[in-house]
Amino acid sequence: FDSDVRKLFKKMTPASKKNKKIVTRQARRQKAEGKATNFHRAFQRVFAEDGEIDTVVFLSDGTPTEGIMDPHILLQWVEEQNREPNICIHAISVGYREVPGEVRYP
């Protein structure tokens, strides 16, 4: 919920009961503070990791306003980058009602 990309944990973390509580608490504290929403930058960070990532939960409070903003082009780029690592990506939009040109992955 900011123009910067941040990780909640420094390294891969198991989805233990304790860690799920930490994630839930942090998600509830989030406030829109940034000037831009850049999905592309966030996914660049994901794909630059060392290969340990198998699942990503992507939360956003809006549509992209920086980087690749066309949802169809962004989806195509993510698909191309994700061919080899084949990361499971869960994208969740919070608090934004209208999604122009909504893209659904088959």
SERO-332129 format. One record per residue: residue number from 1; residue in one letter; x, y, z of N, C-alpha, C in turn. Coordinates in steps of 0.001 Angstrom, whole numbers. Example, Ala and Ser with C-alpha at 12.3 -4.5 7.8 and 13.67 -1.06 7.14 Angstrom:
<sites>
{1,a,{13190,-5690,7800},{12300,-4500,7800},{13200,-3300,7800}} {2,s,{12850,-2250,7080},{13670,-1060,7140},{12900,30,7870}} 
</sites>
This chain:
<sites>
{1,f,{826,-1191,0},{0,0,0},{864,1246,0}} {2,d,{1907,1206,-797},{2879,2287,-849},{3548,2217,-2212}} {3,s,{4300,3239,-2564},{5003,3201,-3839},{6290,2383,-3736}} {4,d,{6720,2061,-2522},{7892,1220,-2316},{7468,-236,-2170}} {5,v,{8388,-1142,-2464},{8152,-2573,-2321},{8845,-3032,-1052}} {6,r,{8103,-3697,-171},{8687,-4189,1070},{8263,-5634,1311}} {7,k,{9178,-6391,1908},{8878,-7754,2331},{8448,-7714,3792}} {8,l,{7579,-8620,4153},{7205,-8721,5554},{8271,-9507,6333}} {9,f,{8812,-10555,5726},{9864,-11359,6345},{11136,-11233,5509}} {10,k,{12285,-11326,6148},{13560,-11187,5437},{13875,-12393,4564}} {11,k,{13412,-13571,4960},{13686,-14781,4192},{12414,-15615,4095}} {12,m,{12470,-16688,3339},{11333,-17583,3209},{10887,-18011,4595}} {13,t,{9578,-17990,4809},{9037,-18264,6127},{7896,-19251,6013}} {14,p,{7892,-20294,6834},{6794,-21261,6776},{5474,-20616,7200}} {15,a,{4391,-21123,6675},{3057,-20597,7003},{2553,-21227,8304}} {16,s,{3314,-21021,9369},{2931,-21552,10680},{1792,-20716,11259}} {17,k,{1191,-21214,12306},{100,-20485,12960},{587,-19105,13427}} {18,k,{1766,-19075,14033},{2343,-17823,14523},{2579,-16839,13371}} {19,n,{3171,-17309,12267},{3468,-16430,11135},{2202,-15937,10451}} {20,k,{1166,-16768,10398},{-110,-16329,9835},{-707,-15207,10666}} {21,k,{-550,-15270,11985},{-1039,-14186,12851},{-269,-12900,12584}} {22,i,{1038,-13015,12379},{1868,-11840,12068},{1404,-11205,10760}} {23,v,{1163,-12025,9748},{708,-11521,8442},{-655,-10839,8581}} {24,t,{-1569,-11472,9292},{-2908,-10906,9479},{-2833,-9565,10203}} {25,r,{-2037,-9497,11255},{-1883,-8253,12017},{-1306,-7147,11134}} {26,q,{-284,-7483,10340},{341,-6490,9458},{-629,-6027,8377}} {27,a,{-1387,-6937,7799},{-2349,-6572,6753},{-3408,-5614,7302}} {28,r,{-3820,-5824,8521},{-4829,-4934,9132},{-4280,-3546,9401}} {29,r,{-2980,-3426,9575},{-2351,-2120,9857},{-2081,-1300,8601}} {30,q,{-2183,-1896,7438},{-1810,-1224,6196},{-2694,-12,5916}} {31,k,{-2041,1037,5445},{-2736,2253,5015},{-2111,2694,3707}} {32,a,{-2918,3265,2840},{-2398,3778,1575},{-1533,4996,1877}} {33,e,{-229,4870,1666},{688,5957,1989},{1489,6438,797}} {34,g,{1547,5656,-240},{2397,6001,-1372},{1713,6919,-2359}} {35,k,{2513,7388,-3302},{2003,8261,-4350},{1703,7490,-5612}} {36,a,{2132,6226,-5655},{1957,5445,-6870},{1759,3978,-6508}} {37,t,{1207,3244,-7458},{1045,1799,-7321},{1784,1159,-8485}} {38,n,{2806,362,-8181},{3645,-199,-9226},{3712,-1719,-9077}} {39,f,{2778,-2413,-9733},{2754,-3873,-9698},{4032,-4438,-10323}} {40,h,{4464,-3838,-11437},{5626,-4314,-12173},{6860,-4371,-11274}} {41,r,{7117,-3312,-10518},{8281,-3272,-9628},{8193,-4378,-8577}} {42,a,{7007,-4594,-8042},{6839,-5647,-7033},{7168,-7020,-7614}} {43,f,{6660,-7299,-8810},{6925,-8597,-9418},{8378,-8724,-9884}} {44,q,{9018,-7623,-10247},{10442,-7676,-10563},{11223,-8170,-9350}} {45,r,{10860,-7681,-8173},{11517,-8134,-6933},{11278,-9618,-6700}} {46,v,{10057,-10068,-6942},{9732,-11494,-6760},{10619,-12350,-7650}} {47,f,{10682,-12019,-8929},{11414,-12843,-9883},{12933,-12699,-9747}} {48,a,{13405,-11685,-9026},{14837,-11508,-8801},{15330,-12308,-7590}} {49,e,{14423,-12890,-6834},{14809,-13686,-5664},{15606,-14909,-6100}} {50,d,{16147,-15608,-5149},{17076,-16703,-5431},{16421,-18039,-5785}} {51,g,{15155,-18074,-6063},{14508,-19315,-6479},{13829,-20079,-5365}} {52,e,{13852,-19557,-4150},{13212,-20243,-3036},{11715,-19968,-2944}} {53,i,{11245,-18956,-3634},{9837,-18581,-3527},{8973,-19552,-4315}} {54,d,{7932,-20073,-3659},{6992,-20927,-4381},{5590,-20334,-4402}} {55,t,{5309,-19384,-3504},{3989,-18763,-3432},{4137,-17290,-3082}} {56,v,{3342,-16443,-3738},{3310,-15014,-3446},{1860,-14609,-3210}} {57,v,{1642,-13849,-2143},{336,-13236,-1914},{545,-11748,-2169}} {58,f,{-79,-11260,-3227},{103,-9878,-3675},{-1130,-9078,-3281}} {59,l,{-964,-8108,-2380},{-2066,-7252,-1937},{-1906,-5864,-2541}} {60,s,{-3006,-5296,-3012},{-2955,-3932,-3524},{-4262,-3216,-3211}} {61,d,{-4168,-1914,-3095},{-5353,-1095,-2847},{-5725,-274,-4079}} {62,g,{-5238,-660,-5234},{-5564,107,-6430},{-5066,-562,-7689}} {63,t,{-5173,152,-8771},{-4659,-325,-10048},{-3302,334,-10279}} {64,p,{-2473,-221,-11155},{-1141,350,-11378},{-1207,1789,-11890}} {65,t,{-362,2643,-11317},{-248,4033,-11766},{1185,4356,-12164}} {66,e,{2044,3337,-12131},{3456,3497,-12451},{3956,2158,-12991}} {67,g,{4996,2172,-13807},{5497,925,-14384},{4569,452,-15499}} {68,i,{4448,-848,-15677},{3504,-1383,-16671},{2102,-1226,-16103}} {69,m,{1279,-421,-16760},{-55,-136,-16227},{-1168,-872,-16959}} {70,d,{-935,-1288,-18185},{-1953,-2036,-18927},{-2036,-3443,-18341}} {71,p,{-3197,-3849,-17814},{-3286,-5153,-17148},{-2984,-6334,-18062}} {72,h,{-3322,-6240,-19334},{-3055,-7329,-20270},{-1560,-7490,-20531}} {73,i,{-862,-6372,-20689},{585,-6406,-20909},{1289,-6881,-19642}} {74,l,{830,-6406,-18479},{1426,-6826,-17220},{1263,-8335,-17017}} {75,l,{78,-8862,-17284},{-161,-10293,-17140},{739,-11093,-18084}} {76,q,{872,-10618,-19308},{1750,-11295,-20269},{3193,-11298,-19766}} {77,w,{3660,-10172,-19240},{5023,-10080,-18711},{5207,-11040,-17529}} {78,v,{4233,-11067,-16607},{4320,-11968,-15447},{4359,-13420,-15914}} {79,e,{3517,-13768,-16874},{3508,-15147,-17389},{4868,-15521,-17979}} {80,e,{5476,-14608,-18731},{6785,-14873,-19344},{7860,-15055,-18268}} {81,q,{7849,-14191,-17261},{8848,-14258,-16194},{8650,-15488,-15307}} {82,n,{7422,-15950,-15222},{7076,-17021,-14292},{7105,-18411,-14925}} {83,r,{7528,-18523,-16169},{7556,-19839,-16827},{8462,-20822,-16099}} {84,e,{9664,-20392,-15773},{10620,-21296,-15141},{10378,-21467,-13641}} {85,p,{10245,-20387,-12860},{10036,-20659,-11435},{8642,-21210,-11134}} {86,n,{7655,-20875,-11970},{6275,-21335,-11796},{5773,-21088,-10370}} {87,i,{5860,-19839,-9956},{5428,-19420,-8623},{3903,-19315,-8609}} {88,c,{3287,-19797,-7539},{1842,-19657,-7361},{1583,-18237,-6863}} {89,i,{809,-17455,-7623},{575,-16051,-7283},{-896,-15855,-6951}} {90,h,{-1148,-15333,-5748},{-2493,-14971,-5310},{-2548,-13447,-5288}} {91,a,{-3371,-12855,-6127},{-3485,-11397,-6180},{-4805,-10977,-5547}} {92,i,{-4724,-10066,-4580},{-5899,-9633,-3842},{-5971,-8117,-3890}} {93,s,{-7111,-7604,-4342},{-7344,-6167,-4379},{-8226,-5797,-3197}} {94,v,{-7792,-4811,-2423},{-8508,-4421,-1221},{-8996,-2986,-1346}} {95,g,{-10283,-2773,-1192},{-10822,-1429,-1113},{-10975,-688,-2420}} {96,y,{-10805,-1354,-3536},{-10949,-697,-4834},{-12091,-1370,-5565}} {97,r,{-13143,-637,-5860},{-14358,-1249,-6393},{-14362,-1442,-7904}} {98,e,{-13865,-498,-8633},{-13928,-565,-10093},{-12589,-1003,-10663}} {99,v,{-12605,-2049,-11442},{-11380,-2525,-12085},{-11591,-2447,-13588}} {100,p,{-11167,-1329,-14214},{-11372,-1184,-15641},{-10618,-2263,-16425}} {101,g,{-11272,-2878,-17362},{-10639,-3902,-18180},{-10139,-5077,-17359}} {102,e,{-10914,-5465,-16379},{-10508,-6540,-15464},{-9959,-7726,-16244}} {103,v,{-8846,-8240,-15767},{-8182,-9367,-16425},{-8325,-10581,-15526}} {104,r,{-8851,-11629,-16078},{-8957,-12882,-15318},{-8031,-13892,-15971}} {105,y,{-7273,-14551,-15126},{-6359,-15570,-15618},{-7154,-16843,-15840}} {106,p,{-6971,-17473,-17011},{-7768,-18677,-17318},{-7582,-19794,-16328}} 
</sites>
